[in-house]
Amino acid sequence: MGFNEKAADEKKATEFEDHQHVEVSEELSPELEALLQTEPLKGLTSTEVSERLAQFGKNEISEKKKNPLLKFLSYFTGAIAYLIELAFILSGVVEDWIDFGIIGGLLVINALIGFIEESKADAALDALKNTLALKSRVFRDGKLVEVESSTLVPGDIIAVRLGDIIPADARLLGISVDGSDSEVNLQVDQSALTGESLPVEKKKSDTIYSSSICKQGQMLAVVTKTGANTFIGRAANLISITNEQGHFQKIVNQIGNFLVVITITMVVIIFIYLLVRRKNEVHKLSKKDIFDVLRDVLVLTVAAIPVGLPTVMSVTMAVGAKQLAAKQVIVKRLTAVEEMASVSVLCSDKTGTLTLNKLTFDEPYLKPGFTKEDLLLYSYLASEPGANDPIELAVRTAAKRDVPLLSDCTGHTIPGFKVTSFVPFNPATKLTQATVIDHHANGTFKVAKGAPQVIVKLVGGDNEATHAVNLLARRGLRALGVARTVPGSLDNWQLIGMISLLDPPRPDSGETIRRCQEMGVVVKMITGDQLIIAKEVAARLGMNRAILDANSLTDPDATEAQLADRCLHADGFAQVIPEHKYRVVELLQSKGLLVGMTGDGVNDAPALKKANVGIAVHDCTDAARSAADIVLLAPGLSTIVDGILTSRAIFQRMRSYALYRITSTVHFLIFFFIITLAFRWQMKAILLIFIAVLNDAATLVISVDNAQISRRPDKWRIGQLITLSVILGCFLTALSFSVFFVARDVFHIPDDANKQSEDETKDGRMETIIYLNVSSAPHFTIFSTRLAGFFWENLPSLTFTAAILATQVFAMFISIFGIHKLTTPIGGGWGVSLLAISLAYFVILDLVKVFVFRIWSFELTVKLWPTRVRKERLRIKKERKVIDERVNANVDKVRKVCKVIYAANAFERAGRRELPA
């Protein structure tokens, strides 16, 4: 501080800045206000209660439970499921009981996996109901009686006292049970509802919320809202209406829709063709002829349908869930494992999630000549032993930790000191005071601890201390003054310093945020706490301080797109209620982002349910745990990083399998479609089934394969996936036809296409050759589809390689030596050559895959398919990119200025602490 500034301060005392607590406020309708004019000590009559119960309903959260049978049946829906069910029905019609049993078993297994994994995920409303008070004291017919909380109605007069769970939203009346004015305001813990880290002082006319807890005082209140209309009731309603289809299910359905269309189209054409051909052969179709054709087509359909797709995906995610469980990350909804890999924005609650939710001693302001130990020793002497007040607890904990003399002390028994009298905290005086005998100095002194304004007044004023308190308040820190009497006097006081208190970040939160950002996941803080506190915590976590208040989410002049952009560019939001948290997640999702949400309180539950991946942290409420998809058992957020890494590995395996399976299906359908129609050539039904079952069974081990973890959030690019699958499928079809023509025209192996009678002797070797090619060539392609780059950049695991090779070596041996009524022997030359060609060919396909990935872009797709809608999307995308680049540049400039200002303030604070008295 300069001399001129100091002189000016001496002339005019610095005033304490008044930082108002921003309270959640709600307007009541005139009709409802009219019902609240109840005489306090009389209350409502029984008749009025009955009428209002009929009008407003019970004070409870209603719930709609889905029929378990209907829920189980819902797992049989979806494009792929419908196609499998069609095959299941047709199997029964043509009396193919083996396929009927296999397909039916797979359908039930897939449904059971989903039903069992998610059966415990719908208990959020039950958990919310458990937070409500069961009994309440209320004035009815002029008497104070205890009633069921569910019978409360607007206008009821309830008595709230220390330890009570507030039974409904109510307005404080400022009077006690006996009708006298209440001497003490209420202290209410509403952290589980609003996310505020400290109990909030509530005075006359303030609103107290259902399920919050009274920590101090007693007062009468008039009930304003009950049941679903309360603060917590609206949170419950948000949970109940959030029942959207999961991201992963949408992806599977898109893949399924593509496969369904091409499968049905080609199979119907083949069915018609075979019927016409059979009619030409027998002149008149019998029921047996139709059933024979239907059976042939059915087998082709079953072999083409990715029957194992849901099972392989479920097993892959289940293995991943087990891996996460070992890291204390419990997965409640299986598909959340895949969705977590695609999360690009992580919204996090502050209190109890990013912070400890425990008031802690921070860097204090000290007067010259005193140390931190002095400040803590004197504050301990002026603390009330055994008090559970969070401020007293924080002071005593810090004192015992940092002052060696106090490490083993209990109460006021301190070596060298004796407390002869103690005056506890009084709301009127706003301080505690103790008289102490100092055995070391053979003297007596007094010590006081309390509100900064009171302590500064006690010492006769101190501009520098007032300025320090104002600086602390601007950063959201709670200050407490500590003073003692000067030696030799019990009337003259001197200031020792100011304690600063804050709910501090968890030790691992900053590192977790940094690692998330390295992996392309943007972390945003969304808290019900005050704006200045949120900004201080954000700065300590290494986040930017662009925190907005809740008003920016309810701006009536802003469009949906503008609100979504605010959410995208802000580092967080403060002073929000559950509806605001839900809204932030909704707006971010409207930008096409997959959003994760972490939280621990009732106020977080709606947003946890709305988010693509809801994550409940350690020591969370039942409501948060039930609404979430993932539950962290270890304190802090560090295990989220493990979850992201594991989920991205799982995503790569699933994408690998999907690409392989679609490619295999496309190859299978195109090849048999053309060869059936053009060459009238067919393969035994048993061989088709053998290929499908053997290859799908082998790919189950993809769940333990090595995976190349992406540095950015993963994304299903369905257009790219299907296009690449078609390209690779066409290349495989070309290989299969090459093998067919070389075998027929070069090596003169009969194709048996014209031998229709069972009595005619068939060569059978062509069937075995095509079987081995169709089995091995697509199957080896999975070595390429494992990753986007070249296959050698990340080699597969030994188990995975062994399983894939084992199935094809088995296929090679049954082709070389033959099995009666299954395969005709073709000899070692053909068997080894075909397997070698398939292995070599996957390398060629790998080059094709890398080329497609490198040239693929949305701009390319618009050039290839230039529809009006797609061209318009490309234009908007380019315009948006230009705007975003300009906005991001401006935001970066503002952030740099903010950092400079923050640094300057820090240097100023440091300079003030070094000034002499």
Long-range contacts (C-beta under 8 A, 24 or more apart in sequence): 1-464, 1-911, 1-912, 1-915, 9-463, 9-464, 9-467, 10-463, 13-461, 13-463, 13-466, 14-463, 14-466, 14-467, 14-470, 15-466, 16-452, 16-453, 16-456, 16-466, 16-469, 16-470, 17-470, 17-473, 17-474, 19-473, 19-474, 19-532, 21-200, 21-201, 21-530, 22-530, 22-531, 22-549, 22-575, 23-200, 23-206, 23-207, 24-194, 24-207, 24-209, 24-231, 24-577, 25-207, 26-207, 28-224, 32-154, 32-224, 35-154, 35-155, 36-154, 36-155, 36-171, 36-222, 36-224, 37-155, 38-155, 38-156, 38-157, 38-222, 40-139, 40-157, 40-173, 40-175, 40-179, 40-220, 40-222, 41-139, 41-142, 41-157, 41-179, 42-139, 42-141, 42-142, 42-157, 43-138, 43-139, 43-140, 43-141, 43-142, 43-143, 43-156, 43-157, 44-139, 44-140, 44-141, 44-153, 44-155, 44-156, 44-157, 45-140, 45-141, 46-140, 46-141, 48-153, 48-155, 49-140, 49-151, 49-153, 49-156, 52-153, 52-154, 52-155, 53-151, 53-153, 55-153, 56-153, 56-154, 56-226, 56-227, 56-229, 57-226, 57-227, 57-228, 58-150, 58-151, 58-226, 58-227, 59-149, 59-150, 59-151, 59-152, 59-153, 59-167, 59-168, 59-226, 59-227, 60-129, 60-132, 60-150, 60-227, 61-125, 61-128, 61-129, 61-132, 61-227, 61-228, 61-232, 61-233, 61-236, 62-227, 62-228, 63-125, 63-126, 63-129, 63-236, 63-240, 64-240, 65-122, 66-122, 71-115, 72-111, 72-115, 75-110, 75-111, 75-114, 75-115, 76-107, 76-111, 78-249, 78-252, 78-253, 78-256, 79-252, 79-253, 79-255, 79-256, 79-257, 79-259, 79-260, 80-252, 80-253, 80-255, 80-256, 80-259, 80-260, 80-305, 80-306, 80-309, 80-310, 81-107, 81-110, 81-256, 81-310, 82-260, 83-256, 83-259, 83-260, 83-263, 83-264, 83-301, 83-305, 84-305, 84-307, 86-301, 87-298, 87-301, 87-302, 87-305, 87-307, 90-294, 90-298, 90-301, 91-298, 91-302, 93-294, 94-291, 94-294, 94-295, 94-298, 96-295, 96-298, 96-299, 99-298, 99-299, 99-302, 99-689, 102-693, 103-302, 103-307, 106-307, 106-308, 106-311, 109-311, 110-310, 110-311, 110-314, 113-311, 113-314, 113-318, 113-334, 114-314, 114-334, 117-318, 117-332, 117-333, 117-334, 118-332, 118-333, 118-334, 120-332, 121-332, 121-333, 121-626, 121-629, 122-626, 123-622, 123-626, 124-236, 124-239, 124-605, 124-609, 124-623, 124-626, 124-627, 125-236, 125-239, 125-240, 126-622, 126-626, 127-605, 127-621, 127-622, 127-623, 127-624, 127-625, 127-626, 127-627, 128-232, 128-235, 128-236, 128-239, 128-602, 128-605, 128-623, 130-622, 131-165, 131-192, 131-211, 131-232, 131-602, 131-621, 131-622, 131-623, 132-165, 132-167, 132-210, 132-211, 132-232, 133-164, 133-165, 133-166, 133-167, 133-211, 136-167, 136-168, 139-220, 144-177, 152-223, 152-226, 153-223, 153-226, 154-223, 154-224, 154-225, 154-226, 155-222, 155-223, 156-222, 156-223, 157-220, 157-221, 157-222, 157-223, 158-220, 158-221, 158-222, 158-223, 159-218, 159-220, 160-186, 160-208, 160-214, 160-218, 160-219, 160-220, 160-221, 161-214, 161-217, 161-218, 162-214, 162-215, 162-216, 162-217, 162-218, 163-213, 163-214, 164-213, 164-214, 165-211, 165-212, 165-213, 166-208, 166-209, 166-210, 166-211, 166-212, 166-213, 166-214, 167-210, 168-210, 168-223, 168-224, 168-225, 168-226, 168-230, 169-207, 169-208, 169-209, 169-210, 169-223, 169-224, 169-225, 169-226, 169-229, 169-230, 169-231, 170-207, 170-208, 170-221, 170-222, 170-223, 170-224, 171-205, 171-206, 171-207, 171-208, 171-221, 171-222, 171-224, 172-202, 172-203, 172-204, 172-205, 172-206, 172-207, 172-208, 172-219, 172-220, 172-221, 173-204, 173-219, 173-220, 173-221, 173-222, 174-203, 174-204, 174-205, 174-219, 175-219, 175-220, 176-218, 176-219, 176-220, 177-218, 177-220, 182-217, 182-218, 182-219, 183-427, 184-216, 184-217, 184-218, 184-427, 185-217, 185-427, 186-214, 186-215, 186-216, 186-217, 186-218, 186-219, 187-214, 187-215, 187-216, 187-217, 188-212, 188-213, 188-214, 188-215, 189-213, 189-214, 189-215, 191-351, 191-352, 191-357, 191-601, 192-601, 192-602, 192-603, 192-621, 193-231, 193-232, 193-528, 193-578, 193-601, 193-602, 193-603, 194-528, 194-529, 194-577, 194-603, 195-349, 195-350, 195-351, 195-527, 195-528, 195-529, 195-576, 195-601, 195-603, 195-604, 196-351, 196-528, 196-529, 196-530, 197-350, 197-351, 197-355, 197-357, 197-359, 197-503, 197-529, 197-533, 198-359, 198-390, 198-478, 198-503, 199-390, 211-602, 231-577, 231-578, 232-602, 234-578, 234-579, 235-578, 235-579, 235-602, 235-603, 235-605, 235-606, 235-623, 238-578, 238-579, 238-582, 238-606, 238-609, 238-610, 239-605, 239-606, 239-609, 239-627, 242-582, 242-606, 242-609, 242-610, 246-333, 246-335, 246-339, 246-612, 247-335, 247-339, 247-342, 247-594, 247-612, 248-335, 248-338, 248-339, 249-335, 251-716, 251-718, 252-309, 252-310, 252-313, 254-718, 255-309, 255-658, 255-662, 255-718, 255-721, 255-722, 258-662, 258-722, 259-305, 259-306, 259-662, 259-665, 262-665, 262-666, 262-669, 263-301, 263-304, 263-305, 263-665, 263-669, 266-669, 266-670, 266-673, 267-297, 267-300, 267-301, 267-304, 269-673, 269-677, 270-297, 270-300, 270-672, 270-673, 270-676, 270-677, 271-297, 273-676, 273-677, 274-676, 277-680, 281-756, 295-685, 296-682, 296-685, 299-685, 299-688, 299-689, 300-672, 300-688, 302-688, 302-689, 302-692, 303-668, 303-688, 303-689, 303-691, 303-692, 304-665, 304-668, 304-669, 305-665, 306-661, 306-662, 306-665, 306-696, 307-692, 307-696, 308-661, 308-692, 308-696, 308-697, 308-699, 308-700, 309-657, 309-658, 309-661, 311-696, 311-700, 312-657, 312-661, 312-696, 312-699, 312-700, 312-702, 312-703, 313-338, 313-654, 313-657, 313-658, 315-700, 315-703, 316-650, 316-653, 316-654, 316-657, 316-702, 316-703, 317-650, 317-654, 318-703, 319-650, 319-703, 319-704, 320-646, 320-647, 320-649, 320-650, 320-703, 323-646, 324-630, 324-642, 324-643, 324-646, 324-647, 327-639, 327-642, 327-643, 327-646, 328-632, 328-633, 328-634, 328-639, 329-630, 329-631, 329-632, 329-633, 329-639, 329-640, 329-642, 329-643, 329-646, 330-630, 330-631, 330-632, 330-633, 331-629, 331-630, 332-628, 332-629, 332-630, 332-631, 333-629, 333-630, 336-613, 336-629, 336-630, 337-646, 337-647, 337-650, 338-647, 338-650, 338-651, 338-654, 339-594, 339-612, 339-613, 339-629, 339-647, 340-596, 340-613, 340-630, 340-643, 340-644, 340-647, 341-644, 341-647, 341-648, 341-650, 341-651, 341-710, 341-713, 341-714, 342-594, 342-612, 342-651, 342-713, 342-714, 342-715, 342-716, 343-521, 343-594, 343-595, 343-596, 343-612, 343-613, 343-644, 343-713, 344-520, 344-521, 344-522, 344-593, 344-594, 344-595, 344-713, 345-521, 345-522, 345-524, 345-588, 345-593, 345-594, 345-595, 345-596, 346-516, 346-521, 346-522, 346-523, 346-524, 346-595, 346-596, 346-597, 346-598, 346-640, 347-524, 347-525, 347-526, 347-581, 347-584, 347-585, 347-588, 347-595, 347-596, 347-597, 347-598, 347-607, 347-611, 348-523, 348-524, 348-525, 348-526, 348-597, 348-598, 348-599, 348-637, 349-525, 349-526, 349-527, 349-581, 349-598, 349-599, 349-600, 349-601, 349-603, 349-604, 350-525, 350-526, 350-527, 350-529, 350-534, 350-537, 351-503, 351-527, 351-528, 351-529, 351-600, 351-601, 352-600, 352-601, 352-617, 352-619, 352-620, 353-598, 353-599, 353-600, 353-617, 353-637, 354-505, 354-506, 354-509, 354-525, 354-537, 354-541, 354-637, 355-503, 355-504, 355-505, 355-506, 355-509, 355-537, 356-503, 356-504, 356-505, 356-506, 357-503, 358-390, 358-394, 358-503, 359-390, 359-391, 359-393, 359-394, 359-478, 359-501, 359-502, 359-503, 360-394, 360-397, 360-398, 360-501, 360-502, 360-503, 360-504, 361-394, 361-395, 361-397, 361-398, 361-402, 361-499, 361-500, 361-501, 362-477, 362-500, 362-501, 362-502, 362-504, 363-500, 364-497, 364-498, 364-499, 364-500, 365-465, 365-468, 365-469, 365-472, 365-479, 365-497, 365-498, 365-500, 365-913, 366-496, 366-497, 366-913, 367-465, 367-494, 367-495, 367-496, 367-497, 367-917, 368-916, 368-917, 369-917, 370-496, 370-497, 372-402, 373-402, 373-403, 374-496, 375-482, 375-496, 375-497, 375-499, 376-402, 376-403, 376-406, 377-403, 377-405, 377-406, 378-447, 378-449, 378-482, 378-484, 378-496, 379-449, 379-480, 379-482, 379-499, 380-406, 380-409, 380-414, 381-412, 381-414, 381-417, 381-419, 381-434, 381-436, 381-447, 382-432, 382-433, 382-434, 382-447, 382-448, 382-449, 382-482, 383-432, 383-449, 384-422, 384-424, 384-425, 384-432, 385-410, 385-411, 385-412, 386-411, 389-425, 391-478, 391-480, 391-501, 394-501, 395-449, 395-480, 395-499, 395-501, 416-440, 420-444, 425-450, 429-454, 430-454, 431-455, 431-458, 435-490, 441-487, 443-487, 443-488, 444-490, 445-484, 445-485, 445-487, 445-490, 446-484, 446-485, 446-490, 446-493, 447-482, 447-483, 447-484, 447-485, 448-481, 448-482, 448-483, 448-484, 448-493, 449-480, 449-481, 449-482, 449-499, 450-480, 450-481, 451-480, 451-481, 452-479, 452-480, 452-481, 452-498, 454-481, 455-480, 455-481, 455-482, 455-483, 455-495, 456-481, 456-495, 458-483, 458-493, 459-483, 459-493, 459-494, 459-495, 460-493, 462-495, 464-912, 464-915, 465-495, 465-497, 465-498, 467-912, 468-498, 468-909, 468-912, 469-498, 471-905, 471-909, 472-498, 472-500, 473-532, 474-532, 475-532, 475-535, 475-536, 476-502, 476-530, 476-532, 476-533, 476-534, 476-535, 476-536, 476-537, 477-501, 477-502, 477-536, 478-502, 502-533, 502-536, 502-537, 503-533, 503-537, 504-540, 505-537, 505-540, 505-541, 506-635, 506-636, 506-637, 507-636, 508-636, 508-637, 508-638, 509-541, 509-636, 509-637, 510-540, 510-541, 510-542, 511-638, 512-636, 512-637, 512-638, 512-640, 512-641, 513-541, 513-542, 513-543, 513-637, 514-542, 515-641, 516-640, 516-641, 516-644, 518-711, 519-641, 519-644, 519-645, 519-711, 519-712, 519-713, 520-711, 520-712, 520-713, 521-596, 521-644, 521-713, 524-567, 524-570, 524-571, 524-572, 524-573, 524-584, 525-571, 525-572, 525-573, 525-574, 526-572, 526-573, 526-576, 526-580, 526-581, 526-584, 526-607, 527-572, 527-573, 527-574, 527-576, 528-574, 528-575, 528-576, 528-577, 528-603, 529-574, 529-575, 530-574, 530-575, 531-574, 531-575, 533-574, 534-572, 534-574, 535-574, 538-571, 538-572, 539-902, 543-571, 543-572, 544-571, 544-895, 544-898, 545-571, 545-895, 545-898, 545-902, 546-570, 546-571, 546-572, 546-891, 546-894, 546-895, 546-898, 547-571, 547-572, 547-573, 547-574, 548-572, 548-573, 548-574, 549-573, 549-574, 549-575, 550-574, 550-575, 550-576, 550-577, 550-580, 553-580, 553-583, 553-584, 553-587, 554-580, 560-587, 560-590, 563-587, 564-588, 564-590, 564-591, 565-887, 567-591, 569-887, 569-888, 569-891, 577-603, 578-602, 578-603, 578-604, 578-605, 578-606, 578-607, 579-606, 581-606, 581-607, 582-606, 582-607, 582-610, 585-610, 585-611, 586-610, 594-713, 598-637, 598-640, 599-624, 600-624, 615-640, 615-643, 645-709, 648-707, 648-709, 648-710, 648-714, 649-707, 649-709, 650-707, 651-710, 651-714, 652-707, 652-708, 652-709, 652-710, 652-714, 652-786, 652-787, 653-702, 653-703, 653-705, 653-707, 655-714, 655-716, 655-721, 656-702, 656-705, 656-782, 656-785, 656-786, 656-787, 657-699, 657-702, 657-782, 657-785, 658-721, 659-721, 659-724, 659-725, 659-785, 660-699, 660-778, 660-781, 660-782, 660-785, 661-699, 662-721, 662-722, 662-725, 662-729, 663-724, 663-725, 663-728, 663-729, 663-732, 663-778, 663-781, 663-785, 664-695, 664-729, 664-778, 664-779, 664-781, 665-729, 666-725, 666-726, 666-728, 666-729, 666-730, 667-728, 667-729, 667-730, 667-732, 667-733, 667-736, 667-774, 667-777, 667-778, 668-774, 668-778, 670-729, 670-730, 670-733, 671-732, 671-733, 671-736, 671-737, 671-774, 674-733, 674-737, 675-737, 675-740, 679-751, 679-753, 680-753, 680-754, 681-751, 681-752, 681-753, 683-767, 683-770, 683-771, 684-767, 684-822, 686-822, 687-767, 687-771, 687-822, 687-823, 690-771, 690-822, 691-771, 691-774, 691-775, 694-775, 694-807, 694-810, 694-811, 695-775, 695-778, 695-779, 695-807, 697-807, 698-779, 698-803, 698-804, 698-806, 698-807, 699-782, 699-804, 701-799, 701-800, 701-803, 701-804, 702-782, 702-800, 704-797, 704-799, 704-800, 705-786, 705-796, 705-797, 705-799, 705-800, 706-794, 706-795, 706-796, 706-797, 706-800, 707-786, 707-787, 707-794, 708-786, 708-787, 708-788, 708-789, 708-793, 708-794, 717-856, 719-861, 720-852, 720-853, 720-856, 723-852, 723-856, 724-849, 724-852, 724-853, 727-848, 727-852, 728-781, 728-845, 728-848, 728-849, 731-844, 731-845, 731-848, 732-777, 732-778, 732-781, 732-841, 732-845, 735-773, 735-777, 735-837, 735-841, 736-770, 736-773, 736-774, 736-777, 739-769, 739-770, 739-773, 739-834, 739-837, 740-766, 740-769, 740-770, 743-769, 763-824, 764-823, 764-824, 765-824, 765-825, 765-826, 765-830, 767-823, 767-824, 768-815, 768-818, 768-823, 768-824, 768-825, 768-826, 769-815, 769-826, 769-830, 769-834, 771-811, 771-815, 771-823, 772-811, 772-812, 772-815, 772-826, 772-830, 772-831, 772-834, 772-835, 773-834, 773-837, 773-838, 775-807, 775-808, 775-811, 776-808, 776-811, 776-812, 776-834, 776-835, 776-838, 776-839, 777-837, 777-838, 777-841, 777-842, 779-804, 779-807, 779-808, 779-838, 780-804, 780-808, 780-838, 780-839, 780-841, 780-842, 781-842, 781-845, 783-842, 783-846, 784-842, 784-843, 784-845, 784-846, 784-849, 785-849, 788-849, 788-850, 788-853, 789-850, 790-846, 790-850, 791-842, 791-843, 791-846, 808-835, 808-838, 809-835
